[in-house]
Amino acid sequence: MKTSAPGRTCSIATVLLSLLAVLHTSTPQKNDIDIYSLTVDSRVSSRFAHTVVTSRVVNKANVVQEATFQVELPKRAFITNFSMIIDGVTYPGNIKEKAAAQEQYSTAVARGESAGLIKATGRKMEQFQVSVNVAPSAKVTFELVYEELLKRRLEVYELLLKIQPQQLVKHLQMDIHIFEPQGISFLETESTFMTNELADALTISRNKTKAHIRFKPTLSQQKSPGQEDTVLNGNFIIRYDVNRTLSGGSIQIENGYFVHYFAPEGLPTIPKNVIFVIDKSGSMLGRKIQQTREALIKILDDLSPRDQFNLISFSGDATQWKPLLVPASAEDVNQARRYVAGIQAQGGTNINDAMLMAVQLLSNANRQELLPAGSVSLIILLTDGDPTVGETNPARIQKNVQEAIAGQYSLFCLGFGFDVSYAFLEKLALDNGGLARRIYEDSDSALQLQDFYQEVANPLLTAVTFEYPSNAVEEVSQDNFRLLFKGSEIVVAGKLQDQSPDVLSAKVRGHLHMQNITFQTEIRVAEKEEEFQSPKYIFHSFMERLWAYLTIQQLLEKMILASDAEKQALETRALNLSLQYSFVTPLTSMVVTKPEGEERSEVAEKPVETGGCESRTPASLANQPRQTHPQVGCQPPSGPLPALTSQPALPALGTTPAVPAPIQAPPVILTLPGQSVNHLCVDIKHSQGPMNLLSDPDQGVEVTGQYETEKAQFSWIEVTFKNPQLQVRASPEHVVVTRNRRNSAYKWKETLFSVTPGLNMTMDKAGLLLLSSPDKVTIGLLPWDGPGEGLRLLLRDTDRFSSHVGGTLGQFYQGVLWGPPAAADDSRRTLSVQGRDYSATRLLKLDYQEGSPGTEISCWSVEL
C-alpha cells in the first residue's frame, strides 16, 4: 500500500468516532459521484466483531466534485483504522491523543476554517463524516475498520449494520462470518429494508460452530418498483446465542491471551425486594406519565410471588404507597396497579428525599428482619429532570444516597428524555452497584422501561468473583461483580504468563439464594489455541484486542467514580492502551491527511451520554473549547397514529338507501378452501373482554384479540407461537414482538424482514405483516385504512389447520355444513358448526386482504 508522496503538501483532518456500518455519499448533481463498489466484511470471533467497510467511488463529472463518506456506528464500538486511496496514493488515519488533536483544531478555527463533528444519530448509533474533493474521472477508495465486543442482553448477542448508499451500486456485498467454539444455539436476521425480491439475495448457512450470512443484491433487486432509486436504506441485524451448561463457563485462548465467558444455565432465580421510585413532577405531564403508568402496570404483573415490593412517587414531596414492603401476591399487585393508574403529574422534582425514603424503607425492613434471607434488594429510579426542590446540588445528592445505601442495595437509574443530566444519574447508579439507562421519548417508551426491568428482574448470583492461579495469568480485567442477572453474561480477559502451566484452571465463586456456590473449570491451553487456527474465520491477535477493548471500557467507567487523584492515573492507562491498540475512544482522535490544496482542518469528538444534548469531555480536555451537536433523540418524537374511527353499518344487499353508503370491509374475512363457499365474512356484534379467536395446539399457535363493538374495530390482536416461543401483539399504533422477555417495536408501513428458525416475519409498505412458516398456517395483520378502518386479521394456507383447531374463528375450519338458500330469499342460508347454527346473509363487502383500496366481493356474512 502506498503512502503519501514525498514533498506533497497535506492538510490535516482530525476525526473521532466509534461503530456499525453505513455508507452514504452525497453528491452535488445526481450520478456525478458514483459508488461502483460497496462491501462490508464482518468477522465475529468469540463475540468480538471486526468489521471492514470498503467503498469505491468515481467522479463521472467533468469538474471537481466533493465525495462525502458517512458512517453510522454503534456507540460501544471503537474505530481502529480509516484510510483514503486517491490516485494510487494512500492517506492513512493516525490515532493521536485528543489534546494534541484539539490544539490543531483550535488553530484551524482561528484561521476561520470549518469543523466536522461526530454526532449521535439515534439510540444506538453515532455518525462519522469526512469529505474529499475528487477530480474528473478520478477514483477514491474509502476503508473503515472498527471493532466491538458484543454484549449479551436478554439472552442474545446483537450485531447491527446499517445500509444507506442512496444510489444503486453495481457491486454491493455484505459478508458476516460468525465463529463460536461453544456452538451456535440460535441465529436470526432482521432487516428494515428487505423485500421479497431482495430476499433471494440473502443466504444463510451454518453448522454447529460457524455461520455465514451473505447479502449480495443485483442492480435490479436494489431498484424501487417503477423507479431508478435504491430500496436499500435501513438496518440489518444479526442476533444469536451460544450453547451453555451449568458450569464454570467457557475459557478460550488465542495467541497468549484468554477470555472467560460466564453465564451458567439452570440456576434458580434469587427473590428480590424492589422499590420503584417514580417522578410525577409537572414535566412528566401527558405522554410520559401515561407511558410510565402503562409500563409499571406490566412490570407489576411480572413480579414473582416470592418478591417483595413498594412504590414511591415524588414531585415536590415524596409519598410511599405502603408503610412497608409487601409480598407480590395477586391481591397486593392488583392494589398497586390501581395506585399506579391514579398517579398524576404536577409539581417540582425532589430526588433527594425520594431516594432517602426508598433506602429507609429497605433499611427498616432489614433491621426488623423482614427481608427474606439471601434475597436481593434493588431500587429503580425513573426521572425526567434535574432536582428542583429540597437538596438540588447533584454532588450532595450523590453523597447522601451513597452514604445511606452503604453498599447494601443496588440502584438503577432511568433518565426519561433529554432534560435530565445523564452524567448525574450515571454516577448515582455506578456509585451504588447499578447502572443508568436513557429512556427515549417515543411511541415505545413503555416498552423500553419494560425491557430494562426484564434485564434486572431475575438475579441469579451475588458477589461473583473469578480466581486464576497467580503463576498462570496476569493483567486480568475486572474479576469481581456484584450481581449476575439471567440473560446476561460476565466477561473476564487477561494475558497468559510466558511460562504458564499447560493446564489453566479457574474458580468462580458466588452466592445463590440460600447457599454459596463454587464453579471449577480447567482447560488444556494447547487444545484451546487450536480452535482459532483457521484464518478464514478470525483476524490475527483478536483476543489481545478483545482484552484491550474490555479493559479500556472498564477504565472509562471507573473514571466516573474516581476521585481527582485516582482519575488521572486511570485516564493515563486508558489513553496508553487506546494509542497502543489504535482505538478511537473518548480520549483519542484520528488524524487523516488530505491531498494538497484542501486547507481544511476538522475535528470530531466521540459523543458520550450526558444531560441535554451534549457530550462529556474527558478530564484532560476540561479547559478546551467544547463542541455540542444535536442528537436525533433531542428531536420531538413523532406522535401516535390517529385513533381509528368506526363506520356506519351497511344495509343488506338488495335494499336501496336514499344516500348510498360506502361498502365496508368486515372485521374478519375467512378463506375456506375445499368448501362450497370460498369466503366467509364475520361481523362481531357481541364482545366482552379478550376473545380466543383461534387456537391450534398441533400448529402451536393461538390468536386472541380485543374487539370494541362501539367502535366496530379491534383494539389489539395478539398471536402467540409455541415453537419458536414468540408473541406478536398488534395495536393501531404499532406492532410489538416479544421473545425471551425481549420486546421489539415496529411502526406500521415500515418494511420488515425477519428470519427466525421456524418463523418468517415480513411487513411491506402497505403495512401487511405476514407470519409464515413452510408447514404452518400463514397469519396476517393489517392496519386497514379504507372504509370500516381498523386492525384486520387474515389467514392463508388454512388447509394446514389440524383437526383440533378451535376458537371463535377457528371453529369455521371444523367441518362447516351449509344449508340450501332460503326459498323466499336466496341471499339467506344457514351454516352449522359443531352443532350450532348460524344465519348467513349474502352482502357486498370490501376485501381488505390485498390491502387498500380493496376489492368488492359478494360474501356470505355471519354475526357473532
Secondary structure as GFF3:
##gff-version 3
##sequence-region A 1 864
A	DSSP	beta_strand	11	15	.	.	.	ID=ss1
A	DSSP	beta_strand	33	45	.	.	.	ID=ss2
A	DSSP	beta_strand	48	59	.	.	.	ID=ss3
A	DSSP	beta_strand	65	74	.	.	.	ID=ss4
A	DSSP	beta_strand	78	86	.	.	.	ID=ss5
A	DSSP	beta_strand	89	97	.	.	.	ID=ss6
A	DSSP	alpha_helix	98	110	.	.	.	ID=ss7
A	DSSP	beta_strand	119	120	.	.	.	ID=ss8
A	DSSP	beta_strand	125	134	.	.	.	ID=ss9
A	DSSP	beta_strand	139	149	.	.	.	ID=ss10
A	DSSP	beta_strand	157	163	.	.	.	ID=ss11
A	DSSP	beta_strand	171	179	.	.	.	ID=ss12
A	DSSP	beta_strand	184	191	.	.	.	ID=ss13
A	DSSP	alpha_helix	196	199	.	.	.	ID=ss14
A	DSSP	beta_strand	202	206	.	.	.	ID=ss15
A	DSSP	beta_strand	210	215	.	.	.	ID=ss16
A	DSSP	alpha_helix	219	222	.	.	.	ID=ss17
A	DSSP	beta_strand	234	242	.	.	.	ID=ss18
A	DSSP	beta_strand	250	254	.	.	.	ID=ss19
A	DSSP	beta_strand	257	262	.	.	.	ID=ss20
A	DSSP	beta_strand	272	279	.	.	.	ID=ss21
A	DSSP	three_ten_helix	282	284	.	.	.	ID=ss22
A	DSSP	alpha_helix	287	302	.	.	.	ID=ss23
A	DSSP	beta_strand	308	314	.	.	.	ID=ss24
A	DSSP	beta_strand	318	320	.	.	.	ID=ss25
A	DSSP	beta_strand	326	327	.	.	.	ID=ss26
A	DSSP	alpha_helix	330	341	.	.	.	ID=ss27
A	DSSP	alpha_helix	351	367	.	.	.	ID=ss28
A	DSSP	beta_strand	376	383	.	.	.	ID=ss29
A	DSSP	alpha_helix	394	405	.	.	.	ID=ss30
A	DSSP	beta_strand	410	416	.	.	.	ID=ss31
A	DSSP	alpha_helix	422	430	.	.	.	ID=ss32
A	DSSP	beta_strand	436	439	.	.	.	ID=ss33
A	DSSP	alpha_helix	445	456	.	.	.	ID=ss34
A	DSSP	beta_strand	459	467	.	.	.	ID=ss35
A	DSSP	beta_strand	473	474	.	.	.	ID=ss36
A	DSSP	beta_strand	480	485	.	.	.	ID=ss37
A	DSSP	beta_strand	490	496	.	.	.	ID=ss38
A	DSSP	beta_strand	503	511	.	.	.	ID=ss39
A	DSSP	beta_strand	516	524	.	.	.	ID=ss40
A	DSSP	alpha_helix	525	530	.	.	.	ID=ss41
A	DSSP	alpha_helix	542	561	.	.	.	ID=ss42
A	DSSP	alpha_helix	564	580	.	.	.	ID=ss43
A	DSSP	beta_strand	588	594	.	.	.	ID=ss44
A	DSSP	three_ten_helix	619	621	.	.	.	ID=ss45
A	DSSP	three_ten_helix	632	634	.	.	.	ID=ss46
A	DSSP	beta_strand	668	671	.	.	.	ID=ss47
A	DSSP	beta_strand	679	683	.	.	.	ID=ss48
A	DSSP	beta_strand	691	696	.	.	.	ID=ss49
A	DSSP	beta_strand	701	708	.	.	.	ID=ss50
A	DSSP	beta_strand	713	721	.	.	.	ID=ss51
A	DSSP	beta_strand	726	730	.	.	.	ID=ss52
A	DSSP	beta_strand	734	739	.	.	.	ID=ss53
A	DSSP	beta_strand	742	747	.	.	.	ID=ss54
A	DSSP	beta_strand	752	756	.	.	.	ID=ss55
A	DSSP	beta_strand	759	763	.	.	.	ID=ss56
A	DSSP	beta_strand	769	772	.	.	.	ID=ss57
A	DSSP	beta_strand	778	784	.	.	.	ID=ss58
A	DSSP	beta_strand	790	796	.	.	.	ID=ss59
A	DSSP	three_ten_helix	798	800	.	.	.	ID=ss60
A	DSSP	three_ten_helix	810	813	.	.	.	ID=ss61
A	DSSP	beta_strand	817	818	.	.	.	ID=ss62
A	DSSP	beta_strand	828	833	.	.	.	ID=ss63
A	DSSP	beta_strand	836	847	.	.	.	ID=ss64
A	DSSP	beta_strand	855	863	.	.	.	ID=ss65
###
